[in-house]
Every structure is written in structure tokens, then in C-alpha cells.
Amino acid sequence: MHKTILITGATDGIGFETAKKLASLGHDLIIHGRNKEKLKSAQLKLLALTNVSKVDTMLADLSDLEAVKDLAATILAKYKSIDVLINNAGVFKTSATKNKQGLDVRFVVNSIAPYYLSQLLTPVLGKNGRIVNLSSAAQSPVNIDAMLGRVDLDDMLAYAQSKLAIRLWTHSFSLNSESPDCISVNPGSLLASKMVKEGFAIAGNDLSIGANIVSEIALSPDMAEHNGQYFDNDLGHFATEPLSKQQLTMAVDIIDTMQHIINND
């Protein structure tokens, strides 16, 4: 079935590889990026592929929650329906770890902005839509004060906490019967993205490993039964253990904190 799919952070890495795969299958794409030149270049490369029908672009800096709100408003004004939202954009290393609100940029881009965008776009996704959230094998218990920018974390710890946060809010989001299906995924460890090359100084594994599983989760009707769950592509299956009581409590705290941040934006 032909779908309209929005991918954040689609100008390189797993996002661009996923966009290539989905575009070549004939789906209409909306690709997001924060650099105008890179976004235009990605669009032209995708349009040059065989079987591509439509590639729209959206420019926004997801570290700025006001920009996330504006991005959603632009999409809502242009599209009556979107089938899939892939929250792929992420940050590992950055020289500026705080945004203008004083929040940790790693948490904002990796956790809070995806939640806010998903919330804002729910009207066009509907309960038959799907959200795919990119998490990671690197996950660590979330320090709410760190999310709020009150505690400074090194790159790895901030990244790991933000990636558990997106996994946990995915579960919470799925509990609303009127919301789109929401699935989180570790696309594969140490894939050859810019993030991995900069963060670990290694070439990394084939990006298609991540693009293939993200595309499958985005498109497969069978994935509907896994609403709220987490797929670990390193292991090749969905998590078999339920979230612990501690994680469920943490999920509530994360949602409450993100809502507080959004409401005061």
C-alpha cells in the first residue's frame, strides 16, 4: 500500500538510507533536516532514484522546541494525512550541550522533540498511523535533573539516558487507544553513521542493517501487534522481558517532565 512517510534527520546516516529504501519502493516522503543545503542535496539524490514519486522537504532545528512547533504547524497546514512518522534525528556529540531554554540538547533532540512532534502530528497520523522511534542498545536510567539541564552529563551518558527515555515514552504513548501505533527500535549497534564515526572514530557497520529494520517496522502490517514494544536489531527480536516497575515509574516521570517543558515552552 502506498504511504506518506515523514523521516526526521534524513539528510545522512540511517535516516537517508531509510529514505532511499522507502523512496525506491514508491512511497511519498517528507524528509527533515536542519541544514538547507544538505536537505536540498538529499532531496535531489532521492528524486534521482528509480520509482520515486514525491520527496518533500522540511527545515527545522529540533533542539529548539519552538521550531518543532512551527515544523508541525507547517506539516499540518500542508498534509491532511501522514501514514508514518520516523523519529530518526539524533545527537551524540555537540559542543553546545544546552539549548536556549537551558535544557540538555541531547535529551531535547533525542527524546523531547520526537515526543512533542508525535503529539502535535497525531491528528494527521490518526489511530491507524504509525510512529517509529529510534532508540539504541545504549540505555541508562534517566536523571530528570539532567534532562532539565540542571546536571551536566558526558556525551555517552546523556545519549544513553535519552535513548532509554524515548523507549519508555514509546511505551506510555501506546497506552492511548486513540494514538497511532508507536514502536521503538535499536537499529543496530555501531552502524556507519556520522554520529558513530565522530563519537567512536570507527568506520562502523553497513547502514542498510538499520535502514532495513526501520523500513520493515514502518511498513509491515504485522508490526501493529507490537504497539509500545522495543525491537533490538542486535538480537533480532522484540524485547521479551516486560518493563520493570522502576522503568514504568521512570516512564511516568519522563512524560510528566516533558509535558511540563512543552507547556512552558
N, C-alpha and C positions, 0 to 999 in steps of 0.2 A: 504493500500500500504506500502511495506517495505521501511524504510527510514534509512539514516545515519545521526546521530544526535550528535552534539558536545555540551557538557554541561561544562561550567566553574564552578569552585568551587563545584565539585561534590563529594567530599570526606565525607561530612557530611551535616546535615541540610536539607533544601528544595532541594538542588542540588542532594544529594544522594537519597532522597526519590523519586524524579522525575526520576532519573536514574533507580531505581528499577522498577518503574512502566513502563517506556518505554522499558527497557530490557526484562521484563516479557511478553511484547507484541510482542517480536521477532525482535525489531529494533536493528540495529548495532549502538553501542555507541562509542564515543570518550570522555573519561572523563578527565577533567583537575584538577590538584591540585598543591599546592606549597610545599607539604611535601611528599618526596619519599615513606616513609613507609606507611603513611596514604593512599596514592594513590594506592599502591600495595594492601593494605588491602581491599580498596573499590572495586578494580577490582576482587579480589578473591571472595568476598561476592556476587558480581553481577553474576559472572560466575557460582556460585553455585545455582542460581535460575533456576527454570524450564523454558524451552522455550527460553533460552538465546543463541544467535548465536555468537556475537562478541563484545568484550569490549576492546578497545584500550586505552592507557594512554598517557597523555601529561603533562610534568612537567614544570612549569613556575611560576615566581613571578610577578604577574600582577601590582605590584607597581612600577616596572621597565619597562619603555616603550621600552627599547632595548630588554628586554626579551619577550615582547609582539610581537615585530617584528620578533624575532627568532622563537617564537611559531608558528606564521603564516607561516613563511618560511618552517618549518618542516611539517606542515599540507599540504601546497600547493605542496610540493615535494612528499607526500605520497598519497594524495587523489585528484582524478580528479573531484569529485563531492561530495558536502555535501548538504543535504536537509534542515537541521535546525541547527541554532546556538542559544543556550540558554545562554544568558549573565546573569548568576546567581551569580557569585563570588561577594562578598561584604565585606566591613569593616565598623564596627560601632565604637568600641573602639580599640585604639592602643597606645602603649607607645611612639612610634616614629611616629609623625604626618607629618614628611617631608621625601620625598624620596631624592635620591642623587642629583636630579635636583633642590631641594628646593621647589617642588610642594607639595600641601597637599595630603597625601596618600589617605584620604577618597575620595577625588574627583578623583584621578588617578584610583583607583581600581573600584569605583562605577560608574564612568561616562566616563573618558577619555579612559582608556584601552578598555572597551567594544566598544566604538566608533571606535578606531583605529583597533581593531581586526575585527570588522564588515566590515570596509573599506577594509582591507587587504584580507579578505576572500570572498569578493563579487565575484571575478572571479569563485570560485568553488560553490558558492551558486547560482549565476545567478538570473535572474529576477523571476524565478519560485520557488526560495528558500524562506525561512522564518527566520526572526530573532525575538526572544522573549527576551525582556529586562525587568529584574526585577526592578521595582520601589518600591514605598511604599506609605502608606497613609500619612506618614510624609513627607511633601513637603514644602519648603520655598524658597522665591525669592533668586536667585543666586547672590552672591557678586563675581564678576570676580576677584577682587584682592585676595579674599580668595582662589579661585581656583588656582591662580598663586602662592600661598604661602606667599603673602605679608601681609595678615591679618590672625591672629590666631583665630580659632573658637573652641567652645567646641564640644564635640562628637556629641551631639544631633543636633546642628545647622549645623555642617558640613555634617552629614548624610542626614538631611532633604534637604539641598541645593543640594547635589549630586544626590538625588533621583528625585528632580524636573528637574535637568539637564538632566538626562537620559530620562525622559519622554519627555522633549522638543526636544532633538536631535532626538528622535524616530520620532516625527512628521516631522522634517526637512528632515531626511533621506528618508522618504516615498515619498517625493515630486519628487524624481528622478525616472522616469518611467523605467529605466534600472536596478534599485536596487531591492534587494529582498524585499518582504513584511516585514514590521517592526512594531511590536506591543509591547507596554509596559503594564505591569501588576503589580498591588499591589496584591501579592498572598494571603494576609490576615494579619491582624494585630496581633502582639504578638504570632506568632507561636513558637513552642518549638525548636528553633534553638539555637546553641551555642551563636550566637550574642545576642539573646533575654535574654538568661539565664545570660550571663555575664553583659549585659547592664542594665537589669532591675531586676535581682535577682528573677525571677519568673520561674515557670516550663514551661508556655506557652501552647498554644493550639496545637491540633493534626497537625503534619506536613503534613499529607495527604491532608488537606484542600488546602494547597499551591501546593503540587505536582499534585493534580488532575486538578486544573485550568491551571497550566503551561503546563501540558501534553495536555490538550484539545486545548489550543491556539496553541501549537506546531504542532498538528496533524490535527485538524478539517479543512476540505476544506471550511467550512462556514466562517472561520476567515479571509479569503482573502479579504472580503468586508470591513474589519475593519483596513486596512492598515493605519498606522500612528496614530491609536487611543490608548486610555488608558482604560484598564479594571480594575475596582475596585472590588476586590473579597469580600470586606466587604459589599458592596452594592449589589453585584451580577449582575452588568451590566456595559456596557461601559459608559464612561462619556457622558452626554447628552449636556453639555454646551461646545460650541467651545472655543478654546484658546482665551484669551483676547489679545488686541493689545499690552499690556505691555508684556505678555508672548511671543507673536510672535517676538517682538523686542528682548527680552531676548534670545530667541532661536537663533537668528542670531548672537548675541554677543557670545553665548556659542560655536557655531560652529566655528566662526572666531577665538576665543581664542584657542580651541582645535586644530584647523589646524595649528595655529602659534606654539603651543607647539610641535606638531608632526613634523612639518617641521624643527624645530630647535633641535630635539632630537639627 
